[in-house]
Amino acid sequence: MSTGAIPRLVIAAPSSGAGKTTVATGLMAAFAEAGLVVSPHKVGPDYIDPGYHSLATGRPGRNLDAYLCGPGRIAPLFLHGAAGADLALVEGVMGLFDGASGMGELSSTAQVAKLLRAPVVLVVDASSQSRSVAALVHGFASWDPEVRLAGVILNKVGSDRHEELLREAMDSSGVPVLGALRRDGRAGTPSRHLGLVPVAERRTEAVESVAELAARVREGCDLAALLALARTVPELPDAPWDPAAELAPATGTDTSGTADSGRPLIAVAGGAAFTFSYAEHAELLAAAGADVAPFDPLRDERLPPGTQGLVIGGGFPEMYAPDLSANAPLRAAVAALAASGAPVSAECAGLLYLSRSLDGKPMCGVLPAESRMTARLTLGYREAVALRDNALAAAGTRVRGHEFHRTVLEPGAGADPAWGLTHPERRVEGFVSGGVHASYLHVHWAAEPSLAGRLVAGAAAAARDGGARSAAR
């Protein structure tokens, strides 16, 4: 089987709340338990669902977002992530045809399915309907003839009689029923202010939930028919995304590291408080010539030895503010690294961690700002431009990003902002100070590999400067 012909399915729904994550995660786990190597993917910018996908398959959960990365990168990123897999499953976002606001099909599940030439299995919440389910499915199947709606999984079915009525209605639709799952709350995944609770915060319970989902899917779905459907796909003509190949033209520099100082070490925050990261970021850092070392700000009192650069992504620091604050040795180490001029990239949760305080609890004090939780949700895609050269981006670099938080930072921007937002509103936000770049904006570096290259180059320079100072002493 060639790389481009990997069997694949897109798991979609008419709307949010129908059970896409339940079904997609259960299918991933069931096929993995059957001995298949399953590659998990998620449409859109969400970080949390891929954590459950990874738990179900043992492989990194990867995002496919045509707004953040551009439609032309969807198939290459998919092929990169799915390399070596027997089956790839792609969980959709929102309703099948819902995409970036005001931009037609851009970033919708339907667009990604078309770019991947993948059949779609529609998960339908059947809890309050019987014969109408056929009309609903007919509408979705006929709306866009380029989308191949090839099967339906009925979710939240109430009884044997209810299932019988649903199947009778679907017999005339021309779309086969590939599964029926009963209403069952035993394998639920708890939610809070930004969606599901991440796997890293409830790993033991999450393992049990995923195992229960797999059992339900095995019982209620025709796995053989689903796998046979996945194997009907054509070959994709695209080449897999290659981080090293992307970096060379993006940076115009050698990405093999530095001959005189070796590979700089970039520390990347993780653990329960900082769970939001795209898998391609670490791959780009490594391809740019860095060694990548994870650390947990909740547990580790020191940065990894030899740290010359720092990445602090998103997550839920507001849930762990007292514990993050109590780790004073690490807060001091982060502040000292930032003061040294080493490159520091912080997104959303990282921005809050670098502030003076979060909900009144002392943080790292790198930024002259205070942060706190609010009731207001800030959510949406953004377009932005770098206003000046900084550790992450050259002046004029344009990116697309995503904002998703219920916190506020006061002030929201420093004297040198991280980004000038250009769409859908015009404002400045974030902080650039020395080697620090801190912002609420989540950016997918696969769309702009120069960000990783620039960060690694800055870390290599910091390593050389540190070596020179040591030699002088």
N, C-alpha and C positions, 0 to 999 in steps of 0.2 A: 504494500500500500504506500503510495507516495504521500509526502507531507500535505499536499494540497487536497487530497481526497479523504482526509480524516472524517469519519462518521460524526455527524453533529445534528443537534436539535436546539431550537429556541423555545423556551418555556415562557409563554406570554399569558395575558389575561385581559378581559374587557376593561378592567379598572383596578386601582389599588384595592387591597383588602380581600381579593378573591382567593388568595392562598398560593401565590407564585413561589414565595420563599419556602413554604412548607413542602410543596410538591417538588420543586427543583432540588432542594437539599436532600429530601428523601430519595429521589431518583439517583442523585450522585452517590449517596451512601449505599443504596441497594446495589447499584452496578459495581461499585468498588468492592463491596463485600462478596460479589459474585466472581471476583478475580480480574475485572477489567481495570485498566489504567484510565482513570477518568480525569479530564481536564476541565476545571470549573471556571466559568466566566460570568460577568454581571454587566448588563447594559447600564450606562449612567455613571455618576461620580461616587455613588455610595461606597463607603468603606466597610460597613458592618456586615452586610450579607456575605461578602467574600470571606470573612472570617469563619462563618459557619460552613461555607463551601469547602474551605481548606480543611476544616476539621473532618468533613465527610469524605474527602478524597485523598488527603495526605499530600496534596500539591497546592502551590500558591493560588489563591483566588485572584483573578485578574479582571480589570475593568475594561469595557469597550465603550468609550464615550466619543461620539462623532463631533460633538461640540468642542470638547476640550482638545481632542487630538486631530480632528479633521477626518472626513469620510475616507480619504485615501489611505489612512493608517490603520483602519479597522481590521481588514483582512490580514495585513502583515503582523499586527500585534496579536491577533488570534492565532496565526500559524506559529509564531514564536512561543506563545504560552502553551499551545497544544502539542508541541513537538514530542514525539514518543508516546502519545496517548492512543488508546484504542477507541475512545469515545470522548467527544466534547459536548458539554451541556451549558447552554447560555441562558441565564435567568434574565427576563426582561425587566422593564421599569414602568411603573404606572400602568395605563392602558396601552394596548398594542400600538395605537397610532399617536399616542401623546409624546410630544417632543419638547424642544426648547421653545419657550413662550414666544409666539409671534413669528416663528421661523419655519413654519410648515412641518415637514417630517424630520427635520434635523434632530439628531440624537434620540429619535424614537426607536422602540424595539423593532418596528416594521422596517425602518431604514437599515438597521444593523442586520436583520434577517436577510434583506435583499443583498446587502454587501457581502454577506457570507454564503449566499445561495443555499440557505438552510431552511428546511421545513419547520413550520411553527405548530406547536401543540398548545392549544388554548385551554387554560384552567378556568372553569366557569363555576362561580358560586351559585349552586343550584338550590340553596336553602329555602327560597321563597318563590319557586316557580316549578312548573312541570312542562307542559307543551310549549310554553313561550321560549324555552331554552333553544328550540330549533330555529325560531325566528331570530333570536340573538346571534346564534352561530352563523346563520345564513348571511346576516348583515355584515359580520366581520369577514366572512369568507369571500364576499363579493365586492367589498369596498375598494380594494386595491388588487387588481389581477396579477400584479408582480409579486405579491406576498402569497406564498404557498401555505395556506392553512390546511394542514394534513391530518389533524386529529384533535380530539377533545378529551380532557380529563374532568369529570364531574366531581366537584368538591362540596363538602358539607351536605352530603345526601342524608336524609333523615331516616329511611327505613328501606326494607326490601321492596315494598310496594312503591315507594317514591322512586327508587332506582328503576323499577320496571316501567313506570310512566315516562321517565326521562329517556330511557333507551328507546321506547316505542316512538316518542316524538323525534328522536334523532335519526331513526331509520330512514326517514324520507329526506334528510338534509344533504346526504351525500358525503358527510364528514364522519368518519368512524369514531366511535367512543373507545378510547384506549385505556380507560380506567375510571373508577368511581370510588371515592373516599368518603367514609361516613363522618358525621360531625363528631369531633373528639378533641377535648382540650388537654389530654394527658401530655401531649408533646409540645405544648405551647412554648414560645420563646418570649420572655418578659420584655416590656417596652418601657421607655420613659421619655423625657422631653425631646430627644433627637432621634427616636426610633427604637430599634431592638437594643437590648443590652449586649455589648460586645462579648465575644467568646472569652477573651482574656480575663473578664471580670467574673465569669461563672463557669469555668472550664469543666468542672466535674458534672454540674447539672447539664451543661451544653452537650457533653459526650452522651449522657443518658437521653437527652432530647433527640439528638441526631439518630441514635440507635432505634428509638421508638418510631421516628419518621420513616426510617428504612423499612422497619417491619410493616408499618401501615401501607407503604407503597408496594411492597412485595405482595401483600394480601390483596390490594385493590387495583393494581395496574397490570397491564399485559406487557411485561418487560420484554418478552421476545418480540412482540409486534413493534414496540418502541425502538428497539435496537435495529430491527429490520428496516424501519423507516429512516433511521439515522444513516443507514448504509446506502440509501438511494441518492445521496448528494453527488453533484458533479465536482470535478477537481477545480480548486481555486488557482488562477494563473499567477497570483502574487508570490513574491519571495518573502520568507519570514523576516520580520523586523530583526535587525542586528544592532545592538547598542554601540559596538565599536565602529561599525560602518557609518552609523548616524552621527557619531561624535566627530569624526575626522573633518567632514565638510562644515559641520556646525561651529567648530572651534578654530579650524585652520591650523591645528597644532598636533604634534605627536601625542597619542593617548597611551603610551606604553609606560608612563611613569617618568621619574627623573633619575638620570644616571648618577648624579652626584649625591643625592640624599635618599634614594630609595623611594618606595611608595609611601606617600603621606597617609596618616591614619585619620579617617573620618568616623567620629562616634555618632551613632544614631539612637535617639531615645526610643524606648519601647516600654513594655510592661503594661499594666492595666490602665494607667493614666494617659498613655500615648499610643493608641492602637491604630491611628489613621495613617496609612502609608501605602503608596502604590508600589507593587513589586518591582517595577521597572526602574524605580529611583536608585535602589541599591545596585542594580545591574549596571546602570549608567555610571554611577560613582566608581565601581570596580573597573569598568571598561575605560574610564578616563584616567585610570592609573592609581586609584586609592585602595587601601585596605579598609574594609568596613567593619566596625565593631559595635554591636548592640550593647546598650546598658539600660538599666531600669531606675529612673529617678526616685521611685518609691523605696528601693532597696539598696542601691549602690551609693556609698558615701564618697566615691571618687569617680572621676571620668576614667575611661580605659587608659592605661599607661601609654604615653606618647601621643595623646590626642592632639591633632593639629587643625582640626576643623570639626564642626558640630552641626547636626541636623536634628531639629526638634519639630516633629510633625503635629498632626491634630490628635484629638482624643477628648477625654473628659476630665481635665484637671479640676474642674469645679466640684467633682464628686470626691476628690482626694486632696483638696486644698490643705486640710490640717496635716496630713501625712507628708505631703510635698514640702510644706513649710517646716515641719519638724526635722527634715533632713538638711540641717544647716550646713554641714560640711560640703555636700554636693552643690548647694546653692552658691556657696562661696567659690567653689571650683569653677562653676559655669561663669560666674561674674569675672573671675580672674582671667579665664580664657578669652572672654569677650574684650576685656580691658587690654589684653595683649595685642589685639588687632587681628587675631585668627578669624577666619571666616565662620560665621554662624548664620544658618538659615532656619527661621522659625515660622511656622504656619499655624494660625488659629490658636490651638492649645499651647503651642510653643510661644506664641506672642504673649499669652497670659502668664506663662511661667516666667518669662523674662521681665514682666512688669514689676513694679514695687510691691504690689499686693493683689490678692485675689480674694474677694469677699472678706476683706480685713485681715487676711492671713499673709504674713510677709512672704514674698517670692524672691527672685534672684536680684531684683533691683537694677537690672541692666538698662531698662527703659524708664524714662521719666513719666510714668503713667500708672494709674490705678485701674484695676479691672473688677467687675462684679457681675453676678447673675442678674438677669431681668426676665420678665414674663414675655417679652417680645421676641418672636422668631425672625431672624434675618436669613433669608434663603434665596438663592438664585444664581444663575450664570452671570459672569461679568467679563468685560473686555478691559484690558489695562495696558499701560505703557510705562516702562522704566523712565523716570524723569532725569536721572543722572547715573553715571557709572557707579556700580556698587559691587559687593562681593558675589552677588548672584547673577546680575544682569548688566549688560552694557546699556548706556543711555540709548533710548529709542527702541529697545527690545519690546515687541508687542506679544502679549500672551492672552489666552482665554483661561478663566478660572471659575471657581465655584465658591460661594460663601454660604456657610451653614452654621449658625450659632445662636444661642440665647444669652449671650454676654455682651457687655459694652465696655469699651476702653476709654478712659478720659485722661488726656485728650486722645482723639482717634488717630491723630497723625503727628509726627514730629516735625522739626524744622526742615528736615530732609525726608519727605515721605518715601515709602517703599514703592508705591504705584500711584499713577494718575489713572483713575477709572474713567473710561470713555463711553461705556454702554453697560446697562441701560440708563445710567445717570452719570453725571460728571462731578467728581469729587476726588480728593486725595486721601490716602489712608496708609497707615503703617509707618515704619521707622527705618531709616538708614543711618547708622552711626558707626564710624570706623569699619570693622569687618562684619557688622551685624546687619542682617536684612530680616525684618520681622513684619508680618502682615497677617490679616485675617484670610487672605485669598489662598485657596487650595489650587495649585497648578500641577498639571500632569507633565512631568519633565520629558516624556517621550515626544511631546509636541514641540518642545524647544530644548533639545539636548545640550545646547550651549550653556544652560544653567548649571548642569552637573559639571561640565568641563571647566567652567569659570570657578566654581567652588573648589574643585580639586586643584586647579592651578594656584588659587589663593592659599590653600593648605600647604602645597609644596613650597610656595614662597615663604610661608610662615615657618616651615621646617628649616629651610635654608637660613633664614634670618636668625632663628633660635640657635642653630649650629654655629653661625658666625659669632654670635654674642658669647656663646660658651667658649669658643676658641680664644676670643679676645680676653676673657677672664683668666 
